[in-house]
Amino acid sequence: MRKGICTFAAIGLLAVGGLSACGKDSGGGNTPAAEKKAKVGVILPDSASSVRWETADRPYLEAAFKAAGVEYDIKNAQGDKTQFQTIADQMITGGVTVLMIVNLDSGTGAAVLQKAKAAGIGTIDYDRLTLNGGADYYVSFDNVAVGKLQGEGLVKCLTDKGVKNPVVAELNGSPTDNNATLFAQGYNSVLDPKYAAGEYKKGPNKSVPDWDNTQAGTIFEQMMTDTGNKIDGVLAANDGLGNAAINVLKRNKMKVPVTGQDATVQGLQNVLAGDQCMTVYKAIKQEADGAAELAVALAKNQTVTGLGSVKDTESGKDVPSKLLVPKAIYKDNVKDVVTDGFVKKEELCKGDFAKLCTDNGIS
């Protein structure tokens, strides 16, 4: 039996395009996978670490599956690992032919992926690679590049402020999230040479469990205490952690460059107000569309070729992957995120931010 083949443009670090000519199964008859009605199950991680999962990923994925005419079921584990596994079990027994997950950690994520694979279900790691999980595909952004943009952004903002020998604090993402490791790899590739040359002083460096913003505030408060408030810049791994640091800085009547990621409304408002140095915009619609295309191909028993790959550092295996390109956002190009439709002007430019939007070309 010969499967239909859908070919993607080779990606590497280029943005993905759509599927090209997809063939039908031929040879008369169906494979066992094709006999089942195509249905995609998606498990999102939470809604506390970042608003993106519910405000962006869910609606974009829903729209993509509807456009493809494929049945789908999207659930959110709300940060609960037991619930994550329960949802997966329900989806597996409920007849999904493809399971797409954003893991809460690689351990539980791998257990879910392996159970799905044992049931003959196609698997996709979405946004976060599950180490030793063995997913069929991985769709995300180049997360080392994300971190590099953050490091370069902090350097730019410290330079613009004319800060000499700045003490830099690092608020890293969750230690159980492989993306956080990749982000740190990216920004430390920029900052470590500065530390080594004596241009910057390495301040407190802490990871925030589960990307929890409340814990981030507590951790940063302790950083301030430990340094006698002598922190000149904050490498915060996403907008939520950045905002937690900003709130502590405000209580201490301080304003220093703080980075972020995700281009959330709150993060962009902080950038416009000058409280946050920059954020990183990841075109989540492209990520969701690319993942949905892969899921549909798997659900319809089509083979996908022409992808790049990412090495699983635990298993040593190469995972077929689609990686997208992130973009640094500063005050002068916040409008790009609005123009792209990721954030609505009405949400961003409320109240005190209306004039700031106008001043920065958001109309």
C-alpha positions as CSV (number, residue, x, y, z in Angstrom):
1,M,0.0,0.0,0.0
2,R,1.5,3.4,-0.9
3,K,0.7,6.4,1.2
4,G,0.0,9.8,-0.1
5,I,2.9,12.2,0.3
6,C,2.7,15.8,1.5
7,T,6.0,17.8,1.0
8,F,6.8,20.8,3.0
9,A,9.4,23.3,1.9
10,A,12.7,22.6,3.7
11,I,12.8,24.8,6.7
12,G,15.9,25.1,8.7
13,L,15.5,28.6,10.1
14,L,12.9,29.7,7.5
15,A,9.3,30.3,8.1
16,V,7.1,27.4,7.0
17,G,4.9,27.5,4.0
18,G,1.8,25.4,3.5
19,L,1.5,21.9,2.3
20,S,2.2,21.3,-1.3
21,A,0.3,18.8,-3.5
22,C,-1.0,16.0,-1.3
23,G,-1.6,12.7,-2.9
24,K,-4.4,10.2,-2.0
25,D,-3.8,6.7,-0.8
26,S,-3.5,4.5,-3.8
27,G,-3.2,0.8,-4.5
28,G,-6.8,0.0,-3.6
29,G,-7.8,-0.5,0.0
30,N,-6.9,1.3,3.2
31,T,-4.2,1.0,5.8
32,P,-5.4,0.4,9.4
33,A,-4.7,4.0,10.3
34,A,-6.8,5.3,7.4
35,E,-9.8,3.1,8.5
36,K,-10.2,5.3,11.6
37,K,-11.9,8.7,11.2
38,A,-9.3,11.4,11.4
39,K,-9.4,13.1,14.8
40,V,-6.7,15.3,16.5
41,G,-6.3,15.7,20.2
42,V,-4.4,18.6,21.6
43,I,-3.3,19.1,25.2
44,L,-2.3,22.7,26.2
45,P,-0.2,23.1,29.4
46,D,-1.9,25.9,31.4
47,S,-3.2,29.4,31.3
48,A,-1.2,30.9,34.1
49,S,2.4,30.9,32.8
50,S,1.3,32.8,29.7
51,V,-2.0,33.9,28.3
52,R,-1.0,32.8,24.8
53,W,-2.2,29.3,25.2
54,E,-5.9,30.3,25.4
55,T,-5.9,33.6,23.6
56,A,-3.7,32.6,20.7
57,D,-2.8,28.9,20.3
58,R,-6.3,27.5,20.9
59,P,-8.2,29.8,18.5
60,Y,-5.6,29.5,15.8
61,L,-5.5,25.7,16.1
62,E,-9.3,25.5,16.1
63,A,-9.5,27.6,13.0
64,A,-6.9,25.5,11.2
65,F,-8.6,22.2,12.0
66,K,-12.0,23.6,11.0
67,A,-10.6,24.8,7.7
68,A,-9.1,21.3,7.1
69,G,-12.4,19.6,7.9
70,V,-10.8,17.5,10.6
71,E,-12.5,16.6,14.0
72,Y,-10.5,17.9,17.0
73,D,-10.5,18.0,20.7
74,I,-8.5,20.7,22.6
75,K,-8.1,20.5,26.3
76,N,-6.0,22.5,28.8
77,A,-4.3,20.7,31.7
78,Q,-4.1,23.9,33.8
79,G,-0.6,23.1,35.1
80,D,-1.7,19.8,36.6
81,K,0.4,16.8,35.6
82,T,-2.1,14.2,36.8
83,Q,-4.8,16.0,34.8
84,F,-2.5,16.1,31.8
85,Q,-2.2,12.3,31.9
86,T,-5.9,11.9,32.5
87,I,-6.8,14.0,29.5
88,A,-4.3,12.0,27.4
89,D,-5.9,8.7,28.5
90,Q,-9.3,10.0,27.6
91,M,-8.2,11.2,24.2
92,I,-6.4,7.9,23.4
93,T,-9.4,5.8,24.4
94,G,-11.7,8.3,22.7
95,G,-10.4,7.6,19.3
96,V,-7.9,10.4,18.4
97,T,-5.6,9.4,15.5
98,V,-3.1,12.1,16.3
99,L,-2.1,13.5,19.7
100,M,-0.4,16.9,19.9
101,I,1.0,18.0,23.3
102,V,2.7,20.9,25.0
103,N,4.3,19.0,27.9
104,L,4.4,20.2,31.5
105,D,7.7,18.4,31.9
106,S,9.5,15.8,29.8
107,G,8.8,12.9,32.2
108,T,5.1,13.0,32.1
109,G,5.1,14.1,28.5
110,A,7.2,11.1,27.4
111,A,4.9,8.7,29.3
112,V,1.9,10.2,27.4
113,L,3.6,10.1,24.0
114,Q,4.8,6.5,24.4
115,K,1.3,5.4,25.4
116,A,-0.1,7.1,22.3
117,K,2.5,5.5,20.1
118,A,1.8,2.1,21.5
119,A,-1.9,2.6,20.5
120,G,-0.8,3.4,17.0
121,I,-1.5,7.1,17.3
122,G,0.6,9.8,15.6
123,T,2.4,12.2,17.9
124,I,3.5,15.8,17.7
125,D,5.4,17.9,20.2
126,Y,4.0,21.4,20.0
127,D,6.2,24.4,21.0
128,R,8.2,22.3,23.6
129,L,10.3,19.3,22.7
130,T,9.7,16.3,25.1
131,L,13.1,14.9,25.8
132,N,13.2,11.1,25.3
133,G,9.6,11.3,24.2
134,G,10.0,10.0,20.6
135,A,7.4,12.2,19.1
136,D,6.9,11.8,15.3
137,Y,7.3,15.6,14.8
138,Y,8.2,18.7,16.6
139,V,6.9,22.2,15.7
140,S,8.2,25.3,17.4
141,F,10.3,28.4,17.0
142,D,14.1,28.4,17.0
143,N,14.3,28.8,20.7
144,V,18.0,29.4,20.9
145,A,17.4,32.3,18.5
146,V,14.7,33.6,20.8
147,G,17.1,33.7,23.7
148,K,19.8,35.3,21.6
149,L,17.4,38.1,20.7
150,Q,16.7,38.6,24.4
151,G,20.4,38.8,25.2
152,E,21.1,41.2,22.3
153,G,18.0,43.3,23.4
154,L,19.3,43.6,26.9
155,V,22.7,44.7,25.7
156,K,21.2,47.2,23.3
157,C,19.0,48.8,26.1
158,L,21.9,48.9,28.6
159,T,24.1,50.5,26.0
160,D,21.4,53.0,25.1
161,K,21.1,54.0,28.7
162,G,24.9,54.3,29.0
163,V,25.1,51.9,31.9
164,K,28.8,51.0,32.7
165,N,29.7,47.6,34.2
166,P,26.0,46.7,34.8
167,V,25.0,44.0,37.2
168,V,22.6,41.6,35.3
169,A,20.1,39.4,37.0
170,E,18.7,36.4,35.2
171,L,15.1,35.1,35.7
172,N,15.1,31.9,33.8
173,G,12.1,29.8,32.8
174,S,11.0,26.5,34.4
175,P,13.9,24.0,34.9
176,T,11.6,21.3,33.6
177,D,10.9,23.0,30.3
178,N,13.5,22.2,27.6
179,N,12.6,25.5,25.9
180,A,13.9,27.4,29.0
181,T,17.2,25.6,28.6
182,L,17.3,26.7,24.9
183,F,16.4,30.3,25.7
184,A,19.2,30.4,28.3
185,Q,21.6,28.9,25.8
186,G,20.8,31.7,23.5
187,Y,21.0,34.7,25.8
188,N,24.0,33.3,27.6
189,S,25.8,33.1,24.3
190,V,25.5,36.9,24.3
191,L,26.0,37.7,27.9
192,D,28.8,35.2,28.9
193,P,31.4,36.9,26.8
194,K,30.4,40.2,28.4
195,Y,30.9,38.7,31.9
196,A,34.2,37.1,30.9
197,A,35.5,40.4,29.5
198,G,34.6,42.2,32.7
199,E,32.2,44.5,30.9
200,Y,29.1,43.1,32.8
201,K,28.9,41.7,36.3
202,K,26.9,38.5,36.6
203,G,24.2,39.0,39.3
204,P,21.7,36.5,40.7
205,N,20.7,33.7,38.3
206,K,17.6,31.7,39.2
207,S,15.1,29.5,37.5
208,V,11.3,30.0,38.1
209,P,9.5,26.7,38.8
210,D,6.6,26.1,36.3
211,W,7.0,29.7,34.9
212,D,5.0,30.8,37.9
213,N,4.8,34.6,37.9
214,T,4.0,34.8,41.6
215,Q,7.1,32.8,42.5
216,A,9.0,35.0,40.0
217,G,8.1,38.1,42.0
218,T,9.3,36.4,45.3
219,I,12.5,35.2,43.7
220,F,13.3,38.6,42.2
221,E,12.5,40.4,45.5
222,Q,15.1,38.1,47.1
223,M,17.5,39.0,44.4
224,M,17.1,42.7,45.1
225,T,17.7,42.0,48.8
226,D,20.8,39.9,48.2
227,T,22.3,42.7,46.0
228,G,21.2,45.7,48.1
229,N,19.1,46.7,45.1
230,K,22.2,46.9,42.9
231,I,20.7,45.3,39.8
232,D,21.1,47.2,36.5
233,G,19.4,44.9,34.0
234,V,17.1,41.9,34.1
235,L,17.1,39.1,31.6
236,A,13.6,37.8,32.2
237,A,12.7,34.7,30.0
238,N,9.1,35.8,29.2
239,D,6.7,38.7,29.6
240,G,5.1,37.2,32.7
241,L,8.4,36.9,34.6
242,G,9.4,40.3,33.3
243,N,6.2,41.9,34.6
244,A,6.9,40.3,38.0
245,A,10.3,41.9,38.1
246,I,8.9,45.2,37.0
247,N,6.4,45.2,39.8
248,V,9.2,44.7,42.3
249,L,11.3,47.4,40.7
250,K,8.4,49.9,40.9
251,R,7.9,49.2,44.6
252,N,11.6,50.1,45.0
253,K,11.2,53.2,42.7
254,M,13.6,51.8,40.2
255,K,13.5,51.4,36.4
256,V,16.1,49.2,34.7
257,P,16.0,47.4,31.3
258,V,13.9,44.2,31.5
259,T,13.5,41.7,28.7
260,G,10.5,39.5,27.9
261,Q,9.0,37.1,25.4
262,D,5.6,36.3,23.8
263,A,4.5,39.8,22.9
264,T,1.6,39.7,25.2
265,V,-0.7,42.7,25.6
266,Q,0.8,43.3,29.1
267,G,4.4,42.9,27.8
268,L,3.8,45.3,24.9
269,Q,2.2,47.9,27.2
270,N,5.2,47.6,29.4
271,V,7.5,48.2,26.4
272,L,5.4,51.2,25.3
273,A,5.6,52.6,28.8
274,G,9.4,52.1,28.9
275,D,9.2,49.7,31.8
276,Q,10.3,46.8,29.7
277,C,13.2,47.0,27.3
278,M,11.9,44.5,24.7
279,T,9.9,41.4,24.0
280,V,10.1,38.6,21.4
281,Y,7.3,38.1,19.0
282,K,6.6,34.6,17.9
283,A,4.0,34.5,15.1
284,I,1.9,31.8,16.8
285,K,-0.6,31.6,13.9
286,Q,2.3,30.3,11.8
287,E,3.2,27.8,14.5
288,A,-0.4,26.7,14.9
289,D,-1.0,26.4,11.2
290,G,2.2,24.5,10.7
291,A,1.4,22.1,13.5
292,A,-2.2,21.6,12.2
293,E,-0.9,20.8,8.7
294,L,1.3,18.1,10.2
295,A,-1.5,16.8,12.3
296,V,-3.8,16.6,9.4
297,A,-1.2,14.8,7.3
298,L,-0.7,12.3,10.1
299,A,-4.4,11.9,10.7
300,K,-4.9,11.2,7.0
301,N,-2.1,8.7,6.9
302,Q,0.1,10.9,4.6
303,T,3.9,10.9,4.8
304,V,5.6,14.3,5.3
305,T,9.0,15.0,3.8
306,G,11.4,17.9,3.5
307,L,11.6,18.9,7.2
308,G,14.5,20.0,9.2
309,S,15.5,18.2,12.4
310,V,16.3,18.8,16.1
311,K,18.4,16.5,18.2
312,D,16.8,15.1,21.3
313,T,19.7,15.6,23.8
314,E,18.6,12.7,26.0
315,S,17.8,10.0,23.4
316,G,20.4,11.3,20.9
317,K,17.8,10.9,18.1
318,D,17.0,13.5,15.4
319,V,13.3,14.6,15.6
320,P,11.8,15.8,12.3
321,S,11.0,19.4,13.0
322,K,9.6,22.7,11.7
323,L,11.2,25.7,13.3
324,L,10.0,29.3,12.8
325,V,11.9,32.6,13.1
326,P,11.2,34.9,16.1
327,K,11.4,38.7,16.0
328,A,12.6,41.3,18.5
329,I,10.1,43.9,19.4
330,Y,11.1,47.3,20.8
331,K,9.0,50.4,21.4
332,D,9.5,51.6,17.8
333,N,8.1,48.4,16.2
334,V,5.4,47.3,18.6
335,K,3.1,48.3,15.7
336,D,4.3,45.3,13.7
337,V,2.6,42.9,16.2
338,V,-0.7,44.8,15.8
339,T,-0.4,45.0,12.0
340,D,0.2,41.2,12.0
341,G,-3.2,40.8,13.8
342,F,-1.6,39.0,16.8
343,V,-2.8,41.8,19.2
344,K,-5.8,44.0,18.7
345,K,-5.3,47.7,18.9
346,E,-8.4,48.0,21.1
347,E,-6.8,45.8,23.8
348,L,-3.4,47.3,23.6
349,C,-4.3,51.0,23.4
350,K,-6.7,51.3,26.3
351,G,-6.7,54.2,28.7
352,D,-3.3,55.6,29.4
353,F,-1.8,53.6,26.6
354,A,-3.8,55.4,23.9
355,K,-1.4,58.3,23.6
356,L,1.6,56.0,23.8
357,C,0.2,54.0,20.9
358,T,-0.4,57.1,18.8
359,D,3.1,58.4,19.6
360,N,4.6,55.1,18.3
361,G,2.7,54.9,15.1
362,I,-0.1,52.5,16.1
363,S,-3.2,53.8,14.5
